[in-house]
Structure formats: C-alpha cells, structure tokens
Amino acid sequence: MATHRLAEEQKKAADHVLGRIDKCAAEIQANYRAWGLDMDTARGLVNHLDRVADHFEASVYGERSLR
C-alpha cells in the first residue's frame, strides 16, 4: 500500500511540474510584447519549454505518453 501511495505522490508532483511549465509557456505567449520580446524569441522560448516538458513527461510516464 505504501508503494502505491508513493507512486500517487510522484504522479501529483510530476503533474504539478508539467502544469507549471505549461503556465510559463502561456505567460510568455500572453505577455511577450509587454516584456519587449519579439515573436521569434517568444516562439523559441515556448518551443524550448515544450521540448523540456516532453522530455520530462517521457522520463516520468514513458515514451507512450507522448503519443
């Protein structure tokens, strides 16, 4: 039972991390002009965050989760 609980805690923590990465990307998309970023720079940042999230998700949940 304790192992199952640990897995649930790990899942919650991983989901929290993925949610924070998504929130960062959304904030960049919503505010890049106000922050003085050009669209290409903002796009690059968001794409990089997306790749980081994909790698993290694959390492936590396995490659199948990206399909």
SEVORO-240656 format. One record per residue: x, y, z of N, C-alpha, C in turn. Coordinates in steps of 0.2 Angstrom, whole numbers, plus 5000, padded with zeros to 4 digits. Layout:
! residues N
XYZXYZXYZ ...
//
This chain:
! residues 67
500449945000500050005000500450065000 501050065004501450125004501750144997 501950084993502250094987501750134982 501150114982500550144978500550214980 500550234987500450304989501050344986 501650314987502250354984502150364977 501950314973501850324966501350384965 500750384968500250444968500550504969 501050514975501350574976501850594971 502150544968502650564962502250584956 501650554955501250574949501050644950 500750664956500550734958501150784957 501750764959502250814959502450824951 502450764947502650774940502050814937 501450804938500950844935500950914937 501150924943501250994945501851034941 502350994940502951024936502751034929 502350984926502150994919501651054919 501251064924500751124924501151184924 501651184928502051254929502451264923 502651214919502951234913502451254908 501851224908501351254903501151324905 501151334911500951404913501451454911 502051434912502651484910502551494902 502451444898502351454891501751494890 501251484893500651534892500751604894 501151614899501351684901501751714896 502251684893502651704888502251724882 501751684880501351694874500851754875 500651764881500151814883500551884884 501151884886501551944888502151964884 502351924879502951934876503052014874 502552034871502552104868502752154874 502352144879502452194885503052184888 503352134887504052114890504652134885 504452164880504952184875505252134871 504952074870505152014866504852024859 505252004854504951994848504651924847 504251914842503851854841504351794841 504851804837505351744836505651724842 505851764846506151754853505651714857 505051744857504551714862504351644859 504251634853504151574850504751524852 505351544851505851504853505851474860 505751524865505651504872505051454873 504551474870503951424871504051354868 504451354862504551294859505051254863 505551294866506051254871505751234877 505251264880504851244886504451184884 504151184878503851124876504251064875 504851074873505351014872505550994879 505651034884505851014891505250974894 504651004893504050964896503950894892 504150894886504050824883504550774885 505250804886505750754889505550734896 505350784900505150774907504550724907 504050734903503450684903503750614901 504150614896504350544894504750514899 505150544903505550514908505150494914 504650524915504150514921503650454919 503350464913502750424911502950374906 503550384903503750344897503550374890 503850354885503850374878503050374876 502750324878502050314876501550374878 501750404883501350464885501350524880 501850524875501850574871501450564864 501250504864500850484858500150514858 
//
